[in-house]
Amino acid sequence: MRAFGWIVIGVIFALPISATAQALQFGSAALDPSAPLEISSDSLSIDETTNSAELSGSVFIQQGAMALAADQLRITYGADSDLRSFAAKGAVRLENPPTVIQADEAFYDFADEKIRLTGNVAVINGDSRVSAQTMAIDLRTGQASLRGQVRSQIKLAPKE
């Protein structure tokens, strides 16, 4: 199985926010696919008939500086062990310091290279914060959009 696709989803973590709260542009992260992948959870269940794995209870996955935490994580993969999707639920937290994205749920489709976060989404980068009910991220283009009760608090550093 690939290293949980952290190389692909890591793009969302750079987050130099440059635009409005409704259309964010994400920079690319410095990724280290050679970094060890650490996975922990209270339980793990693998179902080879459905090509899926369920992790639950204090799920935590880290590769280099990037991390995913959630209450539950379901991973689906193909017969060739390539990752197809993951669905995280409950206190989802994606992090690559200094940026943190929080949501109630997150879904990632590896083929489409798109992430959808739903429920109480918050993007925090230093003193700046953007919140909404949903967030969609297209990793191919680096574009993100937020919808539903979008609020922003963006603090810009003065130019020298």
C-alpha positions as CSV (number, residue, x, y, z in Angstrom):
1,M,0.0,0.0,0.0
2,R,1.3,3.5,-0.8
3,A,2.3,5.6,2.2
4,F,-1.3,6.6,2.8
5,G,-1.1,9.1,0.0
6,W,0.4,11.7,2.3
7,I,2.5,12.9,-0.5
8,V,-0.7,13.7,-2.4
9,I,-2.7,15.2,0.3
10,G,0.2,17.1,1.8
11,V,-0.3,19.8,-0.7
12,I,-3.1,21.2,1.4
13,F,-0.9,21.9,4.3
14,A,1.3,24.7,3.1
15,L,-1.6,27.2,3.2
16,P,-0.1,30.5,2.5
17,I,-3.6,32.0,2.2
18,S,-3.7,34.5,-0.7
19,A,-7.2,35.5,-1.7
20,T,-10.6,35.9,-0.1
21,A,-12.2,33.6,2.4
22,Q,-14.3,32.0,-0.4
23,A,-11.5,31.2,-2.8
24,L,-8.2,30.2,-1.3
25,Q,-5.0,29.4,-3.2
26,F,-2.7,26.9,-1.6
27,G,1.0,26.7,-2.1
28,S,2.9,23.4,-2.4
29,A,4.3,21.8,0.7
30,A,7.8,20.6,1.0
31,L,7.1,16.9,1.2
32,D,9.3,14.0,2.3
33,P,8.0,10.7,1.0
34,S,11.0,9.0,2.6
35,A,10.0,10.0,6.1
36,P,8.7,7.1,8.2
37,L,4.9,6.7,8.3
38,E,3.6,6.3,11.9
39,I,0.1,5.0,12.4
40,S,-1.7,4.5,15.7
41,S,-5.3,3.8,16.8
42,D,-7.1,1.9,19.5
43,S,-8.4,-0.6,17.0
44,L,-7.8,-1.8,13.4
45,S,-10.0,-4.0,11.4
46,I,-9.2,-5.1,7.8
47,D,-11.8,-6.6,5.5
48,E,-10.2,-8.1,2.4
49,T,-13.6,-8.9,0.9
50,T,-14.4,-5.2,0.6
51,N,-10.7,-4.0,0.3
52,S,-11.1,-1.7,3.3
53,A,-9.5,-1.0,6.6
54,E,-11.2,0.7,9.6
55,L,-9.2,2.4,12.3
56,S,-11.0,3.7,15.3
57,G,-10.3,5.4,18.6
58,S,-7.6,8.1,18.8
59,V,-6.6,7.6,15.1
60,F,-3.3,9.3,14.4
61,I,-1.2,9.2,11.3
62,Q,2.0,11.1,10.8
63,Q,4.7,11.4,8.1
64,G,7.3,14.0,8.7
65,A,5.6,17.2,9.9
66,M,2.2,16.3,8.4
67,A,-0.4,14.6,10.6
68,L,-4.0,13.4,10.5
69,A,-6.0,12.8,13.7
70,A,-9.6,11.6,13.9
71,D,-12.0,9.5,15.9
72,Q,-12.4,7.1,13.0
73,L,-10.8,6.5,9.6
74,R,-12.0,4.2,6.8
75,I,-9.6,3.5,4.0
76,T,-10.5,1.7,0.8
77,Y,-8.0,0.3,-1.6
78,G,-8.0,-1.7,-4.9
79,A,-7.0,-5.3,-5.6
80,D,-3.5,-3.9,-6.4
81,S,-3.3,-2.3,-3.0
82,D,-3.5,1.2,-4.4
83,L,-5.4,3.6,-2.2
84,R,-8.8,4.6,-3.5
85,S,-10.2,6.8,-0.8
86,F,-10.3,7.6,2.9
87,A,-13.1,8.9,5.1
88,A,-12.3,10.4,8.4
89,K,-15.0,11.2,11.0
90,G,-15.1,12.9,14.3
91,A,-12.7,15.6,15.4
92,V,-10.8,15.6,12.2
93,R,-7.5,17.5,12.3
94,L,-5.1,17.9,9.4
95,E,-1.8,19.6,10.4
96,N,1.4,20.8,8.9
97,P,2.7,23.5,11.2
98,P,1.9,26.3,11.4
99,T,-1.3,25.4,9.5
100,V,-4.2,23.3,11.0
101,I,-7.5,22.4,9.3
102,Q,-10.3,21.1,11.5
103,A,-13.6,19.6,10.6
104,D,-16.2,17.1,11.6
105,E,-15.6,14.9,8.6
106,A,-13.1,14.6,5.7
107,F,-13.3,12.6,2.5
108,Y,-10.5,12.1,0.0
109,D,-10.7,10.5,-3.4
110,F,-7.3,9.5,-4.7
111,A,-8.4,9.3,-8.4
112,D,-10.0,12.8,-8.4
113,E,-7.3,14.3,-6.1
114,K,-10.0,16.1,-4.2
115,I,-10.7,16.5,-0.5
116,R,-14.1,17.5,0.9
117,L,-14.3,18.6,4.5
118,T,-17.7,19.1,6.1
119,G,-19.1,20.4,9.4
120,N,-17.4,23.2,11.4
121,V,-14.5,23.6,9.1
122,A,-11.7,25.8,10.4
123,V,-8.4,26.7,8.6
124,I,-5.9,28.2,11.0
125,N,-2.6,29.6,10.0
126,G,-0.8,31.6,12.6
127,D,-3.1,34.5,13.7
128,S,-5.4,34.0,10.6
129,R,-8.5,31.9,10.7
130,V,-11.2,31.1,8.1
131,S,-14.3,29.0,9.0
132,A,-17.2,27.6,7.0
133,Q,-19.5,24.6,6.9
134,T,-17.8,22.9,3.9
135,M,-14.5,23.1,2.2
136,A,-13.5,21.5,-1.1
137,I,-9.8,21.3,-2.1
138,D,-8.7,20.4,-5.6
139,L,-5.1,19.2,-5.2
140,R,-4.5,19.2,-9.0
141,T,-5.0,23.0,-9.2
142,G,-4.3,23.9,-5.6
143,Q,-7.7,25.7,-5.4
144,A,-10.0,25.5,-2.4
145,S,-13.5,26.9,-1.9
146,L,-15.4,27.4,1.3
147,R,-19.2,27.5,1.5
148,G,-21.8,28.0,4.2
149,Q,-21.5,30.7,6.9
150,V,-18.0,31.7,5.7
151,R,-16.2,33.8,8.3
152,S,-12.6,35.1,8.1
153,Q,-10.1,36.7,10.4
154,I,-7.0,37.3,8.4
155,K,-4.1,39.2,9.9
156,L,-1.5,40.5,7.5
157,A,2.0,41.4,8.5
158,P,3.0,45.0,7.5
159,K,5.4,45.3,4.7
160,E,8.8,46.5,5.6
